[in-house]
């Protein structure tokens, strides 16, 4: 059978062959999706991705020679047209924050139904950015105060964003690298259920107007 022009080419990266084959079967059964490569390590994934240039890569987080974050960073540098989706067993807020930081387009748990995986692949291939809503909103549901889970460092960064400081200025004030500040911001965005730095500044301004003061 000839390949349809509108097929979405998918690469599956997981170190367990049985898991890869199971995901591949789910993907191949969906109309418009074609698995063009599989890989079980970071090195293998990067090499094969550059050869087949898939539209979407399903990336596990834990691999024998590194992490899914390593793969996404390598693909961003060496094959930037590929849209990565994290597909993992680990329901972890820090992992979610890291995935967002490096540009993952979606974060799915392996416990989702097969139909959900294929729907997300098609949506990401079409240019959308999706997240597992249960993972993103869990902390908001658990706490009325969106800052309840922030670390002391994240709370200080929150305050300084509200003061109008840039990332570099925050780093200078706290004595840390600008990259560390960016990591703190990514994490606090995830915990607060926000998407952009400007939303943080607006939230702080609103809270200050109402008499709120952050307690480190």
N, C-alpha and C positions, 0 to 999 in steps of 0.2 A: 504494500500500500504506500502511495506517495505521501510525503509529509505535507500537512496543511501549512499554508503560509503564516497563519495566525497562531501556530503552536507556540506556547511558552516553553522555553528550554530550561530544564531544572537540573541542578546538581545537588547531590545528597552527600553530606559529610558527617560521618559517624564512625567511631572505631569498632562498633559491633556489627559484623556482617549480617547477622540475622535481622537486626533492627533496620539496617540500610535496605535490605531486600523487602522487608515488610512495608516500609515507607514508600519504596519505589513502586510496589504493587498498588498501593493506594493512589499514588500520583498518576500512574499510567492508566488507571481505570477512568480517570476524569477526562472529559472532553477538553481538548485544547492544551493539554499538558504532556510534555515528553521528557523523560529522564535521559539526559545526554551523558552523564558521568557520575561516578561514585568515588569517594575517597575515604580513607580511614586514618589520616594523619594530616598535620598542618602542611608539611612539605609536599605530600602527594596532592593535597587539595589545591594548593597554589599552582603547582605545575599543570595539573589537569584543567584547572579553571582557565589558565591562559591559553591552553590549546583549544578548548571547545567553546569558550566564551558564553556561558549560560546567561539567561536573563535573570534567573533567581537562584540563590544558593541557600539550601537548608543546612544550618550549621549547628552541630552539637557544641556544648561549651567545654567538655573535658575530653582531651585527646592525649595519646601517649607522648607526643613531643611538644605539647603546648596547649593552648586553649582556643576556643572559638573566637575570642576577642583578638588573639594573634592573627587568625585567618582573616578576619574582617579588616584589620589594619593593613595587612599585606595586600589584600584585594583592592582596598581603597587606593593604594600606591601603585599597584602593578596592573590591575584590571578594573578600573573605576566604574565601568558601566554595569557591573554585576550588583544586583540588589540583594543584600543578605537578610535572611530570616533566622533568628535563633530558635531552635527547636530542642528543648532540654527537659530533663527530669527535675531540675533544681528550681524550686519556687523561692527565689532568693532576691531580696531587694537590692543588695549590692551588685549582684550579677546583672540585674535589670538596668541599674544605673550605668554600669560599664558598657553594656550593649548599646544603650542610647548614646553614650558619649562617643563611641566609635562609628555610629551611623547605621546601626541595625534598623531595618524598616518594620520589623515586627518581633514580638517575643512570645513564643507559644510554649506551653507545657506539653509533654508527650502524652499526658492524660486526655487531651482533647480528642474529639471524634475525627475520623479520617476526613469526613466532609468539611470540617472546619479548616483542616490543613489546606485542602485544595482551594477552598474559597479565599483563604488568606494569600496563597500563592498568586492566584489570579488578580486579586486586588493590589498586591504589591507590584506585580508586573505591570499593572496599569498606572502605576505612579503614586499609589496611596501609601501612607505610613500608618500602620496599625499596631496596636499593642493588645495583649491579653487584658481585657478590662478588669477581670478579677484580681490580677496581680497588681495593676496600677492603683486601683481604688481601695485595696484591702485596708491599708493603713488609715485612709480617710474614714472608712466605715468603723474602724475600731476606736477612733479618737475624735471627739468633737473639736479639739484644738489641733489644727493641722501642723503645729510645730512641736507636738508632744514627743515625737520620736527623734527630733534633731539632736545631734551630738553637741557638746559645748562649742566645738570649733565651727560647726555649721550654723549655730545660733549667732556666733560673732560675725560670720560672713553675712548672714541675713541682715544684721544690724547695719553693717557697713555698706551693703547694697542700698539699703534705705537711706543712708547718708549721701548717696550719689557717687561713691568711689568706683573707679574702674577696677578690673581684675588685678592689674599690675599694682595699683595703689593699695588694694586690699592685701596683696602679698607683701608689699613693703611694710604695711602697718602691723601685720601679724608675724613677719619674719619667716615667711614660707615662699616656695616657688609659685609662679603664676599657674603652672599646671596643677598644683595642689589646690589652689583656689577654684580652678575650673572643675576639678573632681568634687569638691565640696558643693559647688553650685548644682552640678548634675544630680548629686545625691539628694540635696534638699528639695530640688524641683520634683523628683520622684516621690519623696515622702509627703510633700505638701499637695501633690496632685496637680501641679502646675506644669507649664510647658516652656515658658520663656522667662528670661531674666527680668524683662520689663514688668511681668506680672508680679514678680517678687517685690520689686520696688513699689508698685502700686498697692500691693497688699500691706506692706509695712507702713506706707503713708496713710492708708485708711485706718489702720490699727492705732497709729500714733495720734491721729485726729480724734480717735475715740478714747484716748487716754491709756493705750496699751504700752507697756514697757517690757522688753524681752529680758528674761532672767537667764543668764548663762549657767 
